Structures are given as C-alpha cells and as structure tokens.
Amino acid sequence: GQHLQDQAETVLLRLLRGAGPAGLSAIPERRALGDAQLLRPMLHVDSAQIHAYALNQQLDWVEDPSNHSLDYDRNYLRHQVLPLLKQRWPQVEQYFSRSAALCGEYERRQHKGFQADLQRCVEDGALCLEPLIEYTQDIQVQLVRYWLQEHTGQPVQRVHLAHVMSDLV
C-alpha cells in the first residue's frame, strides 16, 4: 500500500507539473471505487517502519525491479531529490503530507461551497449552459470542473478543462 514517501513523491510530482490545490492534495486516504471504497490507511506511515514490520513478521513481498530505474520521474525523486531534501529538512515528507492534507481540506470546502451553484446549472444530470453563462469565467471553470469530477470520479486536468471551456462554453 501507499505510504508517507509515496505521498511526498506525489506532492512533488504534481507541484512540478503545476497542479493546484486539488492536485496537490495528492493521494486521498479514501475514495469511491464504484460501489466500494478504496482505503489507504498507511499514508502517514514511514516506509522504513513498514519494511521493519514486514521483516519482523517474516512476511514475503515482491519488489518491482523498475522501482530502481531513474528513467521514471517518481523514482528520480525517490532516489535523488528526496534524500537531498531530507538532509536539510529531515521532516520534509511529513511537511509534504501535511500540505497535501491542507490542500485536500481546502478543495473539499471549495467543492461544498459550489454545490448550490452547481445544482442550479444541472438538470437531469446534464450541465445546462444557460444558467452557467451567468457566472464569471472563473466560476464557470470551477462549476464545469466539479460537474466533470462528479460524473467521471476522476480529477480533471487543466488542459482538458481548457478544451471543454473553449469548445462548449
């Protein structure tokens, strides 16, 4: 399962891609997966603790050999960047995790704040352009983003959202 270092790597990757609060909230501790819930209870646990526990309990596991290839951005951050950051700021992974949690809280409050406006723009599950165009462009973007997220269950990338806005709105 994902752990503290995975969360820190995800925050860095998304920061380097220019993500906003939704993206910087990184890996959620729980999210819907169809009718089920996907839980990640170890996001605040250091991978060394998990490794030590697995050794102590004589557990077997499989390690993907590609985890050591620096050709992948995540591995480059894991093996090259994060160790340097930890030398200067030993708690850097906890700091990234806390920032991700704060971004997630902010994003949930934003989404909740837009619910009444979103309901006004949706009829029978479809997004209606007539009430949508009464809002400023910034709010239109947020409403379309939240509507897409609710229908796809996935975060919407800014580039895709820009296409939707230019093509439809």
C-alpha distance (Angstrom), angle and dihedral (degrees) to the residues before:
residue distance angle dihedral
G1 . . .
Q2 3.74 . .
H3 3.80 117.9 .
L4 3.80 141.4 -176.0
Q5 3.80 94.7 -71.6
D6 3.82 91.6 51.0
Q7 3.80 88.9 53.2
A8 3.82 91.9 50.3
E9 3.81 91.6 47.9
T10 3.80 90.7 49.7
V11 3.81 92.3 50.7
L12 3.82 90.6 50.7
L13 3.80 93.8 46.1
R14 3.77 91.9 50.3
L15 3.79 92.7 44.3
L16 3.80 89.3 53.2
R17 3.82 88.9 51.4
G18 3.81 91.4 52.6
A19 3.80 98.1 -109.4
G20 3.78 122.9 174.9
P21 3.81 128.0 -139.6
A22 3.81 93.9 -63.7
G23 3.80 92.9 54.0
L24 3.79 94.1 39.6
S25 3.79 89.8 56.2
A26 3.83 80.9 77.6
I27 3.81 119.2 -175.4
P28 3.82 112.5 10.7
E29 3.79 117.8 -135.3
R30 3.79 88.7 -134.0
R31 3.75 136.2 9.0
A32 3.76 138.3 164.5
L33 3.77 116.2 -91.6
G34 3.79 105.3 -174.5
D35 3.79 106.1 -63.0
A36 3.81 91.5 -19.7
Q37 3.80 135.4 71.2
L38 3.80 123.8 -117.5
L39 3.81 107.8 -143.9
R40 3.79 126.5 -165.5
P41 3.80 104.7 -175.3
M42 3.82 96.7 167.5
L43 3.81 100.5 60.6
H44 3.81 89.7 111.9
V45 3.81 95.3 45.6
D46 3.79 120.7 98.2
S47 3.81 113.1 -119.3
A48 3.82 89.5 -129.2
Q49 3.81 89.4 61.1
I50 3.79 90.9 50.6
H51 3.80 91.0 47.6
A52 3.82 92.1 48.8
Y53 3.81 91.0 49.0
A54 3.80 91.8 49.5
L55 3.81 91.1 50.5
N56 3.81 92.1 46.1
Q57 3.80 91.2 50.9
Q58 3.83 91.0 44.0
L59 3.79 91.3 -123.2
D60 3.78 121.8 169.5
W61 3.79 122.4 -135.8
V62 3.76 139.7 170.1
E63 3.76 120.1 -122.9
D64 3.78 119.1 -155.9
P65 3.83 108.2 -126.2
S66 3.81 89.9 -145.0
N67 3.83 87.9 69.4
H68 3.80 87.6 83.5
S69 3.80 97.8 49.6
L70 3.80 111.5 108.0
D71 3.80 88.5 -157.8
Y72 3.80 87.6 86.9
D73 3.80 117.4 75.7
R74 3.81 94.2 -136.4
N75 3.80 91.8 52.8
Y76 3.79 91.5 46.8
L77 3.79 89.4 55.0
R78 3.82 91.4 44.4
H79 3.79 96.4 49.8
Q80 3.81 104.1 27.9
V81 3.80 112.9 21.5
L82 3.80 106.9 33.0
P83 3.83 94.6 50.2
L84 3.83 88.9 55.7
L85 3.80 91.9 47.8
K86 3.81 90.7 48.2
Q87 3.81 90.6 54.3
R88 3.79 89.7 60.5
W89 3.83 99.1 30.0
P90 3.83 109.4 24.9
Q91 3.82 92.0 -172.3
V92 3.83 94.6 50.0
E93 3.82 94.0 119.9
Q94 3.81 91.6 52.7
Y95 3.82 89.3 48.1
F96 3.81 91.7 51.9
S97 3.79 90.0 47.2
R98 3.80 91.3 51.2
S99 3.81 91.2 48.4
A100 3.81 89.8 50.2
A101 3.81 90.1 51.9
L102 3.81 91.4 49.4
C103 3.81 91.5 49.4
G104 3.80 89.4 49.5
E105 3.81 91.4 51.4
Y106 3.80 90.6 48.6
E107 3.80 92.0 49.0
R108 3.83 92.3 49.6
R109 3.84 90.8 50.5
Q110 3.80 90.7 48.5
H111 3.79 92.0 49.2
K112 3.79 91.5 48.8
G113 3.82 90.5 48.6
F114 3.81 90.9 55.5
Q115 3.81 96.3 48.7
A116 3.83 96.7 95.4
D117 3.82 91.5 48.6
L118 3.78 91.2 45.9
Q119 3.81 92.3 51.2
R120 3.80 88.6 52.1
C121 3.82 89.6 56.5
V122 3.82 97.9 45.5
E123 3.79 126.7 79.3
D124 3.81 121.5 177.6
G125 3.80 88.9 -14.6
A126 3.80 93.4 -55.2
L127 3.77 124.0 115.3
C128 3.81 110.1 -119.6
L129 3.78 116.3 -147.5
E130 3.81 97.4 -157.3
P131 3.82 97.0 70.3
L132 3.82 91.0 33.1
I133 3.80 94.3 61.5
E134 3.81 90.4 58.0
Y135 3.82 88.6 73.0
T136 3.78 127.8 78.3
Q137 3.79 115.7 -94.4
D138 3.83 92.2 -105.8
I139 3.79 91.6 55.1
Q140 3.81 91.8 43.6
V141 3.79 88.8 56.7
Q142 3.80 91.9 50.9
L143 3.81 93.1 46.9
V144 3.81 92.9 49.3
R145 3.81 90.7 46.1
Y146 3.80 93.1 51.4
W147 3.80 91.9 44.9
L148 3.82 91.1 51.5
Q149 3.79 91.4 46.8
E150 3.79 91.6 51.6
H151 3.81 91.5 50.9
T152 3.79 98.8 42.0
G153 3.79 100.6 31.1
Q154 3.79 87.3 -136.8
P155 3.81 133.8 102.8
V156 3.79 113.1 -102.1
Q157 3.78 118.1 -125.1
R158 3.78 115.9 -129.8
V159 3.82 92.8 -122.6
H160 3.82 91.4 55.4
L161 3.77 91.5 45.2
A162 3.81 90.1 51.8
H163 3.81 89.8 54.5
V164 3.79 92.1 49.5
M165 3.77 91.2 49.0
S166 3.81 95.0 48.0
D167 3.81 95.0 42.0
L168 3.80 99.9 42.1
V169 3.77 111.3 18.3
